[in-house]
């Protein structure tokens, strides 16, 4: 079991790449060679990905949106053309692959299970997102409108 809140979501997982919490040879950051923030005093970003080194980079504040509104935003974004996504529950949790539509519908539960935030990326590396809980932000390399 990944997390009690993810019981319904677990049946939708395509593959689990890594499940040894805290002992990964396989993390989203490493596998996709995402730049990591080295000194938080030099950046305003709140996650682990160094978005100054990714172009283009966008910030989306979802604090005023409800769950369904963010589902609508994600469903109408460039993610809609992506078959599946790889995500890490938190920054040291299991790395899993899921269908994009399942990710979109369960984003809130995934964030809750991830505690502070999580990276998510398309298998081909063209779509990158980082969900942050506090403040309620999504960083991405494509616009969310």
Secondary structure, 3 states (H helix, E strand, C coil): CCCHHHHHHHCCEEEEEECCCCCCCCCHHHHCCCCECCCHHHCCCCCCECHHHCCCCEEEECCCCCHHHHHHHHHCCHHHHCCEEEEECCCCCCEEEEEHHHHHHCHHHHHHHHCCEEEEEECCCCCEEEEECCCCEEEECCCCC
